[in-house]
Amino acid sequence: MARLPAAVSAGFLLVSACVRSVPTPDVSPPPVEPSKAIAQIQDWEDRRSLGGGDLVRFATSAPDWAVRVRALRALARIQDVETLEAVLVGLTARRTAVRDEAAFAAGELAQSWEPLPEAARTALTEALVRAEASEAYARVHDTLLESLGKLATPGAVEVLTARLSPANGPWSEAAATALGVAARKAGPAAVANVPLETIRALLDPRLRSEVNVAGAYLLAASKRLDGVDALRSCVANSIPDVMAPCVKSLGDLGSPRDALALNLMLGEATSRASAEVARALAKLAAKCEAGSPCAPLSALEGQSHLAKQVAEGKAAKGHVLLAVAQQGLPLQGRPVLSRMRSALAEADRTAVSDEAHTDLAWLDCRFAAAMDRQLGTLEQVLQCGYGRVPEARWLALGLHEVAQFKGQPTGAAFAVPYLDHVSPIVRGAALDALAERPVPEALAPIRALIGGGDAVVAGLAASAAGKLKDAEALPALEALADRIPKEPDLAEAVAGALVVLKGRAAEPRLREWLTHPHANVRRIAAESLTTLTGAPVRSSRVELPPETYRPPAAPSGTTLTLRTRKGDITALLDPDAPLTGGNLMALAKQGYFRGITFHRVVPDFVAQGGDPRGDGEGGPGYSIRCEMTRRPYARGTVGMALSGKDTGGSQFFFTHSPQPHLDGRYTAFGEVIQGMDVVDALLEGTIIDDVIVGTRAP
């Protein structure tokens, strides 16, 4: 194993004395039968409790190694910086499994929803660097590298850079993936000193494909201008998970002259990779000079034939079209969008099924909304969807799109009447448009919505009032803030508005929230107070009472089968996330998911569903705690959608491709074992007919 320069270890001093911590016990935990201890740990974990110190004692000195491992997993999920010392103790344990779990827990602390204090980051860096340099077991070593990537400090990046070489060595794959994660977390500048030639060496086709995938992920995440030629070479790779990230980055960094090479790939790649190509071409089209020939637009115009394939029931082909519509085109590309709509309308005449008709209709509204974004007003969406897309959905889509318009007129006066629409998702979308493009006549109706019954709309109205600096909204905002104890989902919008409208006068209320039972409210309060005071503020862990709602645990081997008109998708639930899986299992048995659509599909990223509102803001009326697992976000992983720590409800997603930056951040609670082709065919508006609970045969 290559050794690091001495400067790394010399440059980082262990300063745990500067970090508040639960003292490492001098005595062993009370004797408890291992199975009972693990059950007790499960209870403490879900209540975010340290068990009066017993959880730390189990993690550091339980006689049974399985109890230590389970206690460390609980500390990883609780993410209390005061337990850092207990986690670091595990890095030096004699038992391999304990060291491995401690390394994972260290990574979870590194990416806590509330950022670690600088002293804790320094202490964690020093401990991980030291552990990595001496670790002999491959699995533990890989976990240490993964956690260094989540930490993303300069010392962590230096270690990971050293482990990239040789490219065919044992650590290059894990190190490259970890560096890509570090770039996603801390920004491309964090990995700017990684030698480009070292990265390029990882893309040698003679290496294992897994190394190529990791190298492409790092190259794409680094977003370096001197790496554009490397990206151009990488996009020719036939492996989708190598080619796709490079294509995505080339769309950001390349030039319109790259369109020719990308165009050649559109017909050769898988649908999800082709969607990345189409998205990149749309980005490159924005770099064309107005009035001059634009090769990216010409390439995209040639994709209108895909509408006919969608009509034939090949819904996955629609991902290429969806990617273009979501990305949008410059005004010069308006004829391309119009031709796409014409092709969809023509294809609709011969669609082979109701589902194909529906897919074409939703795609039509996407392209109509993209056209409206170009001019900044609702026009095309008013006549989209062939009568098959609900009015609320196409109106909301159009309003969200025109919110992004940056030209003249700046105001969105046309959106004011929609603040009174019967549908809450339309009112919310109108608030989005008016917050970004304000007009004076919107202020009074926005104030009225702050006091409305729909909590989501009220929160969006509060956020809009803050952005518009409407001081007259303060009385309504204060009344809404009084609802936070029972409606914690309002906290983010209300806190942002309070900071803008009240300044330091908002501090007393925000400090009250630092002890709120809901972790996300405490995080928002800490972040808001940090902004207000200019000094770092952290909240403290709050133990939940025993009667806190807890879903039933899903038995090992439980499956969920989603029935759609495109086919069935069966997911096997992960036994390491029994409450997350059990929550969805219970909802499925109630028929909760019947008729709910996949409201968000981002080609080559995720397909997300489970929201009864259909705008990404809905849920079952309660939240569950996160259960971070060791499952990586590979293709076909099932994850829990979140808006912060412990905010899971009913929304879930399937990943189309590997997404390492999600690992350990969003609960990964299962994997698709049948029907991945159906996942690839999901489009916005696809309806979940039912979710059936089953058991996998031994």
FITORZA-48079 format. One record per residue (C-alpha): x, y, z; chain; residue number from 0. Coordinates in steps of 0.1 Angstrom, whole numbers, padded with zeros to 4 digits. Layout:
BEGIN
     c1     c2     c3  chain  resi
      X      Y      Z      A   NUM
...
***
This chain:
BEGIN
     c1     c2     c3  chain  resi
   0000   0000   0000      A     0
   0014   0034  -0010      A     1
   0021   0057   0019      A     2
   0010   0094   0020      A     3
   0034   0123   0022      A     4
   0042   0131   0058      A     5
   0026   0165   0053      A     6
  -0009   0150   0054      A     7
  -0007   0136   0089      A     8
   0013   0165   0101      A     9
  -0012   0190   0088      A    10
  -0041   0177   0108      A    11
  -0041   0176   0146      A    12
  -0067   0158   0166      A    13
  -0087   0184   0183      A    14
  -0115   0164   0198      A    15
  -0110   0182   0230      A    16
  -0126   0212   0212      A    17
  -0157   0192   0203      A    18
  -0185   0185   0228      A    19
  -0187   0147   0232      A    20
  -0203   0120   0252      A    21
  -0173   0107   0272      A    22
  -0160   0072   0263      A    23
  -0171   0050   0292      A    24
  -0145   0034   0315      A    25
  -0170   0007   0323      A    26
  -0187  -0019   0302      A    27
  -0224  -0016   0295      A    28
  -0248  -0035   0317      A    29
  -0250  -0072   0308      A    30
  -0279  -0078   0284      A    31
  -0287  -0107   0262      A    32
  -0275  -0097   0226      A    33
  -0310  -0100   0210      A    34
  -0325  -0079   0237      A    35
  -0297  -0053   0234      A    36
  -0303  -0050   0197      A    37
  -0340  -0046   0202      A    38
  -0333  -0019   0227      A    39
  -0309  -0002   0203      A    40
  -0336  -0002   0176      A    41
  -0359   0016   0200      A    42
  -0333   0042   0210      A    43
  -0324   0048   0174      A    44
  -0359   0055   0162      A    45
  -0365   0078   0192      A    46
  -0332   0095   0185      A    47
  -0321   0086   0221      A    48
  -0287   0078   0235      A    49
  -0304   0057   0262      A    50
  -0288   0078   0290      A    51
  -0254   0069   0277      A    52
  -0260   0032   0273      A    53
  -0260   0034   0235      A    54
  -0225   0049   0235      A    55
  -0214   0022   0260      A    56
  -0228  -0005   0237      A    57
  -0210   0011   0207      A    58
  -0176   0012   0224      A    59
  -0174  -0017   0248      A    60
  -0202  -0043   0244      A    61
  -0188  -0078   0247      A    62
  -0208  -0090   0217      A    63
  -0194  -0076   0184      A    64
  -0228  -0077   0167      A    65
  -0242  -0054   0195      A    66
  -0213  -0030   0189      A    67
  -0220  -0030   0152      A    68
  -0257  -0024   0156      A    69
  -0250   0004   0181      A    70
  -0226   0021   0157      A    71
  -0253   0019   0130      A    72
  -0277   0037   0154      A    73
  -0251   0064   0160      A    74
  -0247   0068   0123      A    75
  -0284   0074   0119      A    76
  -0288   0097   0149      A    77
  -0259   0119   0136      A    78
  -0251   0136   0169      A    79
  -0217   0153   0169      A    80
  -0214   0146   0206      A    81
  -0210   0109   0198      A    82
  -0180   0115   0175      A    83
  -0155   0102   0200      A    84
  -0174   0070   0204      A    85
  -0174   0065   0166      A    86
  -0136   0072   0164      A    87
  -0130   0046   0191      A    88
  -0146   0020   0168      A    89
  -0120   0028   0140      A    90
  -0093   0011   0161      A    91
  -0114  -0020   0172      A    92
  -0098  -0054   0168      A    93
  -0129  -0068   0152      A    94
  -0131  -0061   0114      A    95
  -0169  -0057   0113      A    96
  -0167  -0031   0141      A    97
  -0141  -0011   0123      A    98
  -0161  -0013   0091      A    99
  -0193   0000   0108      A   100
  -0174   0027   0126      A   101
  -0159   0038   0092      A   102
  -0195   0040   0078      A   103
  -0207   0059   0109      A   104
  -0179   0084   0104      A   105
  -0190   0091   0069      A   106
  -0226   0096   0081      A   107
  -0214   0122   0106      A   108
  -0194   0138   0078      A   109
  -0225   0144   0058      A   110
  -0249   0153   0086      A   111
  -0278   0175   0076      A   112
  -0264   0201   0100      A   113
  -0228   0207   0090      A   114
  -0201   0196   0115      A   115
  -0182   0222   0134      A   116
  -0147   0228   0120      A   117
  -0131   0212   0150      A   118
  -0151   0181   0145      A   119
  -0142   0180   0107      A   120
  -0106   0183   0116      A   121
  -0108   0155   0142      A   122
  -0126   0133   0118      A   123
  -0101   0139   0090      A   124
  -0072   0131   0113      A   125
  -0088   0099   0125      A   126
  -0098   0087   0090      A   127
  -0065   0095   0075      A   128
  -0047   0075   0103      A   129
  -0071   0046   0100      A   130
  -0068   0044   0062      A   131
  -0031   0043   0063      A   132
  -0030   0012   0085      A   133
  -0061  -0007   0075      A   134
  -0053  -0042   0061      A   135
  -0088  -0054   0052      A   136
  -0102  -0045   0018      A   137
  -0138  -0040   0027      A   138
  -0129  -0017   0056      A   139
  -0104   0002   0035      A   140
  -0131   0008   0009      A   141
  -0155   0021   0035      A   142
  -0128   0045   0049      A   143
  -0122   0059   0014      A   144
  -0160   0063   0009      A   145
  -0162   0083   0042      A   146
  -0132   0104   0032      A   147
  -0152   0114   0001      A   148
  -0182   0123   0021      A   149
  -0160   0144   0044      A   150
  -0144   0163   0014      A   151
  -0118   0182   0035      A   152
  -0084   0190   0018      A   153
  -0067   0163   0039      A   154
  -0093   0137   0028      A   155
  -0089   0147  -0009      A   156
  -0051   0144  -0006      A   157
  -0055   0108   0007      A   158
  -0080   0099  -0021      A   159
  -0058   0114  -0048      A   160
  -0029   0093  -0036      A   161
  -0051   0061  -0039      A   162
  -0060   0068  -0075      A   163
  -0027   0054  -0087      A   164
  -0019   0030  -0101      A   165
  -0051   0029  -0122      A   166
  -0052  -0009  -0120      A   167
  -0045  -0009  -0083      A   168
  -0069  -0022  -0056      A   169
  -0081   0013  -0044      A   170
  -0085   0033  -0077      A   171
  -0122   0025  -0081      A   172
  -0132   0034  -0046      A   173
  -0110   0065  -0045      A   174
  -0123   0079  -0078      A   175
  -0159   0074  -0067      A   176
  -0152   0091  -0034      A   177
  -0135   0120  -0051      A   178
  -0165   0124  -0074      A   179
  -0187   0126  -0043      A   180
  -0163   0151  -0027      A   181
  -0167   0173  -0058      A   182
  -0204   0170  -0057      A   183
  -0205   0180  -0020      A   184
  -0178   0207  -0018      A   185
  -0177   0219  -0054      A   186
  -0153   0211  -0083      A   187
  -0127   0233  -0067      A   188
  -0122   0207  -0040      A   189
  -0107   0183  -0066      A   190
  -0090   0209  -0088      A   191
  -0055   0196  -0078      A   192
  -0061   0160  -0088      A   193
  -0039   0155  -0118      A   194
  -0059   0152  -0150      A   195
  -0036   0125  -0164      A   196
  -0043   0104  -0134      A   197
  -0080   0107  -0140      A   198
  -0076   0099  -0177      A   199
  -0057   0068  -0169      A   200
  -0088   0054  -0151      A   201
  -0107   0055  -0185      A   202
  -0083   0031  -0202      A   203
  -0107   0005  -0218      A   204
  -0083  -0023  -0208      A   205
  -0091  -0018  -0171      A   206
  -0121  -0032  -0153      A   207
  -0154  -0016  -0164      A   208
  -0161  -0006  -0128      A   209
  -0129   0015  -0128      A   210
  -0139   0031  -0160      A   211
  -0173   0040  -0145      A   212
  -0157   0055  -0114      A   213
  -0132   0075  -0135      A   214
  -0160   0089  -0157      A   215
  -0179   0099  -0126      A   216
  -0149   0117  -0112      A   217
  -0141   0134  -0145      A   218
  -0176   0146  -0150      A   219
  -0179   0158  -0114      A   220
  -0146   0177  -0116      A   221
  -0160   0200  -0143      A   222
  -0126   0212  -0154      A   223
  -0121   0231  -0186      A   224
  -0088   0214  -0193      A   225
  -0106   0181  -0192      A   226
  -0129   0188  -0222      A   227
  -0108   0167  -0246      A   228
  -0109   0138  -0221      A   229
  -0147   0142  -0220      A   230
  -0148   0140  -0258      A   231
  -0129   0107  -0257      A   232
  -0150   0094  -0229      A   233
  -0183   0099  -0246      A   234
  -0173   0073  -0272      A   235
  -0173   0046  -0246      A   236
  -0200   0019  -0252      A   237
  -0207   0014  -0215      A   238
  -0238   0036  -0206      A   239
  -0226   0044  -0171      A   240
  -0192   0056  -0185      A   241
  -0206   0075  -0214      A   242
  -0235   0092  -0198      A   243
  -0218   0112  -0171      A   244
  -0192   0124  -0196      A   245
  -0219   0134  -0220      A   246
  -0236   0154  -0192      A   247
  -0205   0172  -0183      A   248
  -0197   0179  -0220      A   249
  -0230   0196  -0223      A   250
  -0219   0220  -0195      A   251
  -0183   0226  -0208      A   252
  -0183   0218  -0245      A   253
  -0192   0239  -0275      A   254
  -0217   0236  -0304      A   255
  -0191   0219  -0325      A   256
  -0195   0188  -0302      A   257
  -0230   0183  -0317      A   258
  -0218   0162  -0346      A   259
  -0202   0135  -0324      A   260
  -0231   0136  -0300      A   261
  -0256   0133  -0328      A   262
  -0240   0101  -0340      A   263
  -0246   0085  -0305      A   264
  -0283   0093  -0303      A   265
  -0294   0062  -0323      A   266
  -0268   0039  -0308      A   267
  -0270   0044  -0270      A   268
  -0296   0030  -0246      A   269
  -0327   0053  -0241      A   270
  -0314   0066  -0208      A   271
  -0280   0074  -0223      A   272
  -0296   0089  -0253      A   273
  -0316   0111  -0230      A   274
  -0283   0125  -0216      A   275
  -0271   0131  -0252      A   276
  -0303   0150  -0260      A   277
  -0300   0171  -0228      A   278
  -0264   0179  -0236      A   279
  -0274   0190  -0271      A   280
  -0301   0213  -0256      A   281
  -0275   0229  -0233      A   282
  -0251   0233  -0262      A   283
  -0279   0249  -0283      A   284
  -0279   0278  -0258      A   285
  -0243   0285  -0268      A   286
  -0251   0290  -0305      A   287
  -0250   0326  -0319      A   288
  -0284   0339  -0326      A   289
  -0292   0339  -0363      A   290
  -0264   0315  -0372      A   291
  -0267   0278  -0380      A   292
  -0269   0258  -0348      A   293
  -0258   0221  -0351      A   294
  -0272   0211  -0318      A   295
  -0307   0222  -0329      A   296
  -0304   0204  -0362      A   297
  -0295   0172  -0343      A   298
  -0325   0176  -0320      A   299
  -0349   0183  -0348      A   300
  -0340   0148  -0361      A   301
  -0354   0132  -0330      A   302
  -0391   0140  -0337      A   303
  -0395   0105  -0351      A   304
  -0394   0092  -0316      A   305
  -0429   0104  -0310      A   306
  -0441   0076  -0333      A   307
  -0422   0050  -0313      A   308
  -0439   0063  -0281      A   309
  -0472   0059  -0299      A   310
  -0462   0022  -0306      A   311
  -0459   0016  -0269      A   312
  -0421   0021  -0266      A   313
  -0424   0046  -0238      A   314
  -0387   0045  -0229      A   315
  -0380   0063  -0261      A   316
  -0399   0092  -0247      A   317
  -0371   0099  -0222      A   318
  -0351   0115  -0250      A   319
  -0380   0139  -0258      A   320
  -0387   0145  -0221      A   321
  -0350   0155  -0215      A   322
  -0352   0181  -0243      A   323
  -0384   0196  -0230      A   324
  -0372   0197  -0194      A   325
  -0339   0214  -0204      A   326
  -0356   0238  -0227      A   327
  -0342   0255  -0258      A   328
  -0332   0291  -0266      A   329
  -0357   0312  -0286      A   330
  -0338   0302  -0317      A   331
  -0350   0266  -0310      A   332
  -0387   0275  -0309      A   333
  -0393   0259  -0344      A   334
  -0378   0226  -0330      A   335
  -0402   0226  -0301      A   336
  -0431   0233  -0324      A   337
  -0421   0205  -0347      A   338
  -0419   0182  -0317      A   339
  -0454   0190  -0307      A   340
  -0466   0185  -0343      A   341
  -0449   0151  -0343      A   342
  -0466   0141  -0310      A   343
  -0500   0152  -0323      A   344
  -0495   0132  -0355      A   345
  -0484   0101  -0335      A   346
  -0514   0104  -0312      A   347
  -0537   0096  -0341      A   348
  -0523   0061  -0343      A   349
  -0514   0054  -0307      A   350
  -0518   0017  -0299      A   351
  -0532   0021  -0264      A   352
  -0547   0044  -0239      A   353
  -0514   0045  -0220      A   354
  -0495   0055  -0252      A   355
  -0521   0083  -0257      A   356
  -0515   0094  -0222      A   357
  -0477   0095  -0226      A   358
  -0480   0115  -0258      A   359
  -0504   0140  -0241      A   360
  -0480   0146  -0211      A   361
  -0451   0150  -0234      A   362
  -0471   0175  -0254      A   363
  -0477   0196  -0223      A   364
  -0440   0194  -0215      A   365
  -0431   0209  -0249      A   366
  -0459   0235  -0246      A   367
  -0445   0246  -0213      A   368
  -0410   0248  -0227      A   369
  -0423   0271  -0254      A   370
  -0441   0293  -0228      A   371
  -0409   0296  -0209      A   372
  -0392   0311  -0239      A   373
  -0417   0340  -0241      A   374
  -0426   0342  -0204      A   375
  -0464   0339  -0206      A   376
  -0490   0312  -0206      A   377
  -0502   0305  -0241      A   378
  -0492   0270  -0254      A   379
  -0501   0251  -0223      A   380
  -0536   0264  -0225      A   381
  -0542   0241  -0254      A   382
  -0520   0211  -0246      A   383
  -0525   0175  -0237      A   384
  -0554   0166  -0260      A   385
  -0578   0167  -0231      A   386
  -0560   0139  -0213      A   387
  -0539   0158  -0188      A   388
  -0558   0173  -0158      A   389
  -0561   0210  -0159      A   390
  -0544   0215  -0126      A   391
  -0513   0196  -0138      A   392
  -0508   0215  -0171      A   393
  -0515   0248  -0155      A   394
  -0490   0242  -0126      A   395
  -0464   0229  -0151      A   396
  -0468   0261  -0173      A   397
  -0466   0284  -0143      A   398
  -0435   0268  -0129      A   399
  -0419   0271  -0163      A   400
  -0427   0307  -0170      A   401
  -0413   0315  -0135      A   402
  -0379   0309  -0150      A   403
  -0383   0335  -0178      A   404
  -0356   0362  -0175      A   405
  -0366   0387  -0202      A   406
  -0392   0414  -0206      A   407
  -0418   0420  -0192      A   408
  -0403   0410  -0159      A   409
  -0436   0408  -0140      A   410
  -0461   0379  -0142      A   411
  -0493   0398  -0139      A   412
  -0512   0370  -0157      A   413
  -0505   0347  -0128      A   414
  -0524   0367  -0102      A   415
  -0558   0353  -0110      A   416
  -0545   0318  -0105      A   417
  -0538   0326  -0068      A   418
  -0575   0320  -0064      A   419
  -0576   0287  -0084      A   420
  -0595   0258  -0068      A   421
  -0565   0236  -0070      A   422
  -0538   0240  -0044      A   423
  -0510   0229  -0068      A   424
  -0520   0257  -0092      A   425
  -0521   0283  -0064      A   426
  -0486   0270  -0054      A   427
  -0473   0273  -0089      A   428
  -0487   0308  -0093      A   429
  -0469   0318  -0061      A   430
  -0437   0304  -0076      A   431
  -0442   0326  -0107      A   432
  -0450   0357  -0088      A   433
  -0421   0352  -0063      A   434
  -0397   0352  -0092      A   435
  -0415   0378  -0113      A   436
  -0434   0401  -0089      A   437
  -0461   0426  -0096      A   438
  -0476   0450  -0070      A   439
  -0511   0436  -0074      A   440
  -0500   0402  -0061      A   441
  -0491   0414  -0026      A   442
  -0526   0414  -0011      A   443
  -0537   0380  -0024      A   444
  -0504   0365  -0014      A   445
  -0509   0378   0022      A   446
  -0544   0362   0022      A   447
  -0530   0328   0012      A   448
  -0506   0328   0042      A   449
  -0535   0323   0065      A   450
  -0552   0297   0043      A   451
  -0560   0262   0052      A   452
  -0537   0244   0029      A   453
  -0504   0242   0047      A   454
  -0483   0238   0016      A   455
  -0498   0268  -0001      A   456
  -0495   0288   0031      A   457
  -0458   0280   0033      A   458
  -0452   0289  -0003      A   459
  -0471   0322   0002      A   460
  -0449   0330   0032      A   461
  -0418   0323   0012      A   462
  -0431   0345  -0016      A   463
  -0438   0373   0009      A   464
  -0403   0371   0022      A   465
  -0388   0372  -0013      A   466
  -0409   0402  -0021      A   467
  -0399   0419   0012      A   468
  -0436   0426   0020      A   469
  -0435   0439   0056      A   470
  -0474   0441   0056      A   471
  -0474   0403   0056      A   472
  -0457   0401   0090      A   473
  -0489   0396   0111      A   474
  -0500   0367   0089      A   475
  -0465   0353   0090      A   476
  -0464   0355   0128      A   477
  -0497   0336   0130      A   478
  -0483   0310   0106      A   479
  -0452   0306   0127      A   480
  -0474   0298   0157      A   481
  -0485   0267   0137      A   482
  -0449   0253   0135      A   483
  -0452   0231   0167      A   484
  -0479   0210   0151      A   485
  -0471   0216   0114      A   486
  -0433   0213   0112      A   487
  -0432   0212   0074      A   488
  -0439   0249   0074      A   489
  -0406   0257   0091      A   490
  -0384   0263   0061      A   491
  -0406   0287   0044      A   492
  -0415   0306   0075      A   493
  -0380   0308   0088      A   494
  -0367   0323   0055      A   495
  -0394   0349   0055      A   496
  -0388   0358   0092      A   497
  -0351   0363   0085      A   498
  -0359   0387   0056      A   499
  -0387   0406   0072      A   500
  -0378   0407   0109      A   501
  -0340   0404   0109      A   502
  -0325   0400   0144      A   503
  -0360   0404   0159      A   504
  -0368   0369   0146      A   505
  -0340   0355   0168      A   506
  -0361   0346   0199      A   507
  -0386   0326   0180      A   508
  -0359   0308   0160      A   509
  -0341   0299   0192      A   510
  -0372   0283   0205      A   511
  -0372   0260   0175      A   512
  -0337   0248   0184      A   513
  -0354   0224   0208      A   514
  -0383   0214   0185      A   515
  -0389   0176   0185      A   516
  -0386   0175   0147      A   517
  -0349   0173   0135      A   518
  -0356   0193   0104      A   519
  -0371   0222   0123      A   520
  -0340   0223   0145      A   521
  -0318   0223   0114      A   522
  -0337   0251   0098      A   523
  -0335   0271   0130      A   524
  -0298   0266   0133      A   525
  -0291   0276   0097      A   526
  -0313   0307   0100      A   527
  -0297   0318   0132      A   528
  -0263   0313   0116      A   529
  -0273   0336   0088      A   530
  -0288   0362   0112      A   531
  -0259   0363   0137      A   532
  -0230   0356   0115      A   533
  -0217   0330   0140      A   534
  -0222   0292   0137      A   535
  -0252   0279   0156      A   536
  -0261   0243   0161      A   537
  -0291   0226   0175      A   538
  -0291   0198   0201      A   539
  -0305   0164   0197      A   540
  -0340   0160   0211      A   541
  -0352   0126   0223      A   542
  -0386   0116   0210      A   543
  -0412   0102   0235      A   544
  -0419   0065   0235      A   545
  -0454   0071   0220      A   546
  -0440   0087   0188      A   547
  -0456   0071   0158      A   548
  -0436   0041   0145      A   549
  -0446   0021   0114      A   550
  -0447  -0017   0116      A   551
  -0415  -0033   0106      A   552
  -0415  -0051   0073      A   553
  -0406  -0088   0076      A   554
  -0375  -0100   0059      A   555
  -0382  -0110   0023      A   556
  -0411  -0085   0018      A   557
  -0417  -0073  -0017      A   558
  -0438  -0045  -0031      A   559
  -0452  -0049  -0066      A   560
  -0463  -0017  -0083      A   561
  -0490  -0023  -0109      A   562
  -0490   0001  -0138      A   563
  -0505  -0001  -0173      A   564
  -0469  -0003  -0186      A   565
  -0463  -0035  -0165      A   566
  -0454  -0045  -0130      A   567
  -0423  -0034  -0110      A   568
  -0413  -0056  -0081      A   569
  -0390  -0043  -0054      A   570
  -0374  -0064  -0026      A   571
  -0373  -0044   0006      A   572
  -0340  -0042   0025      A   573
  -0341  -0058   0060      A   574
  -0317  -0031   0072      A   575
  -0345  -0005   0068      A   576
  -0374  -0023   0083      A   577
  -0394   0007   0094      A   578
  -0390   0025   0061      A   579
  -0401  -0006   0042      A   580
  -0428  -0012   0068      A   581
  -0442   0023   0063      A   582
  -0447   0018   0026      A   583
  -0460  -0017   0032      A   584
  -0487  -0004   0056      A   585
  -0496   0024   0032      A   586
  -0499  -0001   0003      A   587
  -0522  -0023   0023      A   588
  -0545   0007   0029      A   589
  -0547   0013  -0009      A   590
  -0529   0046  -0004      A   591
  -0510   0045  -0037      A   592
  -0540   0037  -0060      A   593
  -0543   0063  -0086      A   594
  -0512   0083  -0077      A   595
  -0489   0092  -0105      A   596
  -0452   0094  -0110      A   597
  -0450   0132  -0108      A   598
  -0413   0135  -0114      A   599
  -0392   0117  -0140      A   600
  -0357   0129  -0147      A   601
  -0342   0108  -0175      A   602
  -0311   0089  -0165      A   603
  -0316   0100  -0129      A   604
  -0348   0090  -0111      A   605
  -0385   0083  -0114      A   606
  -0404   0095  -0083      A   607
  -0439   0088  -0071      A   608
  -0460   0084  -0040      A   609
  -0473   0120  -0037      A   610
  -0511   0122  -0035      A   611
  -0509   0160  -0044      A   612
  -0489   0154  -0075      A   613
  -0466   0184  -0070      A   614
  -0438   0169  -0048      A   615
  -0452   0184  -0016      A   616
  -0476   0157  -0005      A   617
  -0475   0129   0020      A   618
  -0494   0108   0045      A   619
  -0496   0135   0072      A   620
  -0467   0122   0093      A   621
  -0430   0117   0089      A   622
  -0407   0088   0097      A   623
  -0371   0087   0108      A   624
  -0343   0080   0083      A   625
  -0327   0046   0082      A   626
  -0295   0050   0063      A   627
  -0282   0017   0050      A   628
  -0250   0004   0033      A   629
  -0269  -0002   0001      A   630
  -0253   0020  -0027      A   631
  -0275   0039  -0052      A   632
  -0270   0016  -0082      A   633
  -0293   0012  -0111      A   634
  -0326   0001  -0098      A   635
  -0322   0011  -0061      A   636
  -0353   0023  -0043      A   637
  -0349   0053  -0021      A   638
  -0369   0076   0001      A   639
  -0375   0111  -0010      A   640
  -0367   0137   0017      A   641
  -0367   0174   0023      A   642
  -0344   0172   0053      A   643
  -0334   0148   0081      A   644
  -0362   0125   0092      A   645
  -0388   0139   0067      A   646
  -0397   0107   0049      A   647
  -0434   0100   0043      A   648
  -0448   0083   0012      A   649
  -0427   0096  -0017      A   650
  -0401   0072  -0031      A   651
  -0379   0070  -0062      A   652
  -0362   0045  -0085      A   653
  -0327   0053  -0098      A   654
  -0321   0049  -0135      A   655
  -0283   0049  -0131      A   656
  -0256   0049  -0103      A   657
  -0258   0080  -0081      A   658
  -0230   0077  -0055      A   659
  -0236   0112  -0041      A   660
  -0270   0099  -0027      A   661
  -0253   0071  -0008      A   662
  -0259   0074   0030      A   663
  -0279   0106   0024      A   664
  -0313   0093   0014      A   665
  -0326   0060   0029      A   666
  -0320   0033   0003      A   667
  -0345   0007   0013      A   668
  -0348  -0018  -0016      A   669
  -0339  -0028  -0051      A   670
  -0359  -0036  -0082      A   671
  -0358  -0074  -0088      A   672
  -0382  -0075  -0117      A   673
  -0396  -0049  -0141      A   674
  -0366  -0027  -0146      A   675
  -0377  -0023  -0182      A   676
  -0409  -0008  -0168      A   677
  -0390   0016  -0146      A   678
  -0372   0027  -0178      A   679
  -0406   0033  -0195      A   680
  -0421   0054  -0167      A   681
  -0430   0090  -0177      A   682
  -0446   0119  -0160      A   683
  -0482   0111  -0155      A   684
  -0479   0073  -0154      A   685
  -0505   0060  -0129      A   686
  -0498   0035  -0101      A   687
  -0529   0013  -0102      A   688
  -0520  -0005  -0070      A   689
  -0491  -0016  -0048      A   690
  -0493  -0053  -0038      A   691
  -0474  -0066  -0007      A   692
  -0458  -0100  -0012      A   693
  -0430  -0122   0000      A   694
  -0400  -0134  -0020      A   695
  -0398  -0171  -0024      A   696
  -0368  -0186  -0006      A   697
***
